[in-house]
Amino acid sequence: MKFLAFSIFAALFILTSDSGFDDLPVNKVQLIGSHNSYKQAIDTALFSMFREKDPKTAMELEYSHVSLGEQLGPGLRNLEIDVYAGRMHIPTTTRCISP
């Protein structure tokens, strides 16, 4: 019974308390997030070919992020996800690939 009473009190306190953020300008808000949140590792064979052609750029692209769920778990709330449609240009070459 004490737990129920405490839970009701806590819920009412949270729902009725003023956070003070109603007048906060959007440019004053900061969120913890990740850039290119859905960057998966490049296929090993494709990456090897790319590294042969352009080692410097290849090293800049050799990273990946954990899954979106794993990022949200510890509190990230700002996920930047780049979406590509159609053909994608490979830097420093004239070739294009279909994703």
C-alpha positions in Angstrom: 0.0 0.0 0.0 2.9 2.4 0.8 4.4 1.7 -2.6 1.1 2.5 -4.3 0.7 5.7 -2.4 4.4 6.7 -3.2 3.9 5.9 -6.9 0.8 8.0 -7.1 2.5 10.9 -5.3 5.6 10.6 -7.6 3.5 10.5 -10.7 1.5 13.6 -9.6 4.7 15.4 -8.7 6.2 14.7 -12.1 3.1 15.6 -14.1 2.5 18.8 -12.2 6.0 20.1 -11.9 7.1 22.9 -14.2 10.3 22.0 -16.0 11.0 25.7 -16.8 11.9 24.8 -20.3 8.7 26.1 -22.0 10.3 29.4 -23.0 13.7 28.0 -23.8 14.8 28.9 -27.4 15.5 25.9 -29.6 19.1 27.1 -30.2 19.8 26.8 -26.5 18.9 23.0 -26.4 21.6 20.4 -26.4 21.2 16.7 -26.9 23.6 13.9 -26.7 23.8 12.2 -30.1 25.8 10.6 -32.8 26.8 11.7 -36.3 26.1 9.2 -39.1 24.4 7.1 -36.5 23.7 4.1 -38.8 27.2 3.8 -40.3 27.8 0.1 -40.8 31.3 -1.3 -41.7 32.0 -1.5 -45.4 32.1 -5.0 -46.8 35.6 -6.4 -46.4 36.2 -7.3 -50.1 34.8 -4.0 -51.3 36.9 -2.1 -48.7 40.1 -3.8 -49.8 39.5 -2.8 -53.4 38.7 0.8 -52.3 41.8 0.9 -50.1 44.0 -0.1 -53.1 42.6 2.7 -55.2 42.6 5.5 -52.5 44.3 4.5 -49.2 43.9 7.9 -47.6 40.1 8.3 -48.1 39.6 4.6 -47.3 41.1 5.1 -43.8 38.7 8.0 -43.2 35.8 5.7 -44.0 37.0 2.7 -41.9 34.6 3.0 -38.9 31.2 1.9 -37.9 28.6 2.5 -35.1 26.9 0.1 -32.8 23.2 -0.6 -33.6 20.6 2.2 -33.1 19.1 0.3 -30.1 22.5 0.1 -28.4 22.9 3.9 -29.0 19.5 4.7 -27.5 20.0 2.5 -24.5 22.6 4.7 -22.7 20.6 7.9 -23.5 21.5 9.2 -27.0 18.5 11.1 -28.3 19.9 12.8 -31.4 20.5 10.3 -34.2 21.7 11.7 -37.6 21.0 9.2 -40.3 22.1 10.0 -43.9 19.8 8.4 -46.5 21.0 7.8 -50.1 18.6 7.0 -52.9 19.6 5.7 -56.2 23.3 5.9 -57.3 26.1 7.0 -55.0 29.3 8.6 -56.2 32.6 7.1 -55.0 35.0 10.0 -54.0 38.1 10.6 -56.2 36.8 8.3 -59.0 34.5 8.8 -61.9 32.7 5.5 -61.2 29.3 5.3 -59.6 27.8 2.3 -57.8 24.3 1.3 -57.0 23.8 0.8 -53.3 
